[in-house]
């Protein structure tokens, strides 16, 4: 299942200069490919000129790239090279696609650049699966320095970071790793201040936030949030930023080992959380250090202690993916809301017959 939206941002003079440089570089590399193709589409390419052609391709939704790539070898090579996506990223032109993947399987997923990563096991050993939207192929070549599960993860452009989790022996980790999708390499980064598992992560204001989770000394939710600065390569800890479950009056605290990691998402540098107990969406007030209730879940969205639904940011909108708990044939819905358009009002984007349980979901923006 995938949903997409396009957001085009106007670039400044620096971006325009970079664009001109990239267009010249791409045009030089592709010139000999176009020259050897005598199809009608190739003649049209020559009439339009390289710069106009590439500018048009940059502004096309990537849902059309597969069809465009079949026109001739020049188009195919250009799209498969990935250079269009690099230039789109520099210009702020982004399609956001949500992938509900690995159904009926307990794997974790993360979209980084033009790659979809799936973290799971092959027999008993952890493995990382990689799907490339450029080649439409799966590979299993990459491995983390410290194999783990139940970790926090988030991506920003061509990089992704994972932190915490459990190793093969069940030890709770404080270590973290950065993945670069352009080089295909994992890099160890400094450790967090606290080891934690069953945690979640987001990027906000260019920094990596690790939220919630369970530590070594207690089964209660860790209320502090750790923030990694990519520029200084340091962690800071913000105390009492994430509310413990038993702070809500009248609620009985569930065993946290059965609860899902926090359902969090960031839109326009505002942090939101989906409280599966109260079925409420809340947003974080950074100045007052408190959570403000925004509104309820979509009517038919249910979960099992937070498991079975996805709460994600998709460009400038929030999405909840899930369905009702029913026996037999069920369905999954995608509901979205654009915060800047006013009070919370869910819009039904899509529905499909399926198991109502969503195992994992990743959003790719490129």
C-alpha angles and dihedrals in degrees: 000000000000136000125187144189133183125227118182119194122193113240127225126235093279091055090049091054091049089048092053091049092049092046090054092048094048092045092054093049095046098041096089091047094054092045091061094051114085099181123125089252089056091053089052089051091055091048093051096044129230098273096051091044095052092044088055092049092049091057096046118101108255088235085081096049093089092056093043091052090061094060096082143329093269093059091043094053094044095052095041092051091068093225092119089059092050091053092045089054092051091049095046094245108144139171113197117210125182116213121201099192143164095037116195090018133096099231131134122229138200131179114218121177107312093339134091113209123202120193116203145114134283104205097318103330122091115246137180118226119202126200118191119204087202096061099018090227137125123226134177100204103116127081131178120240088241112029110220148155137208091042134145118252141176138159138220116191110306096352134074131188129205123191138180123351130125130299126222091281095049096255113151111240136216094184124110137197135200122216122204111202093198094057097028091226136130119222126195112232129189118296125256120251091246132036112234142165133194087040132139134218142205138176113239126173088352094303130110115240124196112200134192124333136137123283136208100264102044141025091222122105115272105241097196121089123215121215125199119204111210092202100051094028091224137125126227125189122223110200123222095001097129116055119236115237095244093059090087109092116242096016125121113224113242121218100274093216087072095048126095120245114270114292101229137160138171126220120177089349092303117124119225131185130196108219103207093190096056093027088230134134114224133185129211121243103211096193096050096033094229140114120246122202112239102180147291132303119261108285098250098042114112135163144186104245088321095314121119101039134081125218112191144157113238109186108298094348139076119229134199115194119192145084145224122295104251136153118248120358112019137165142227123225132199112213122182139187131189106215096204091059094069141264119008111285117156119224118206104230102174144344131197136178107259144116105302090228115097110202097190142336136200130190119214119198115190 
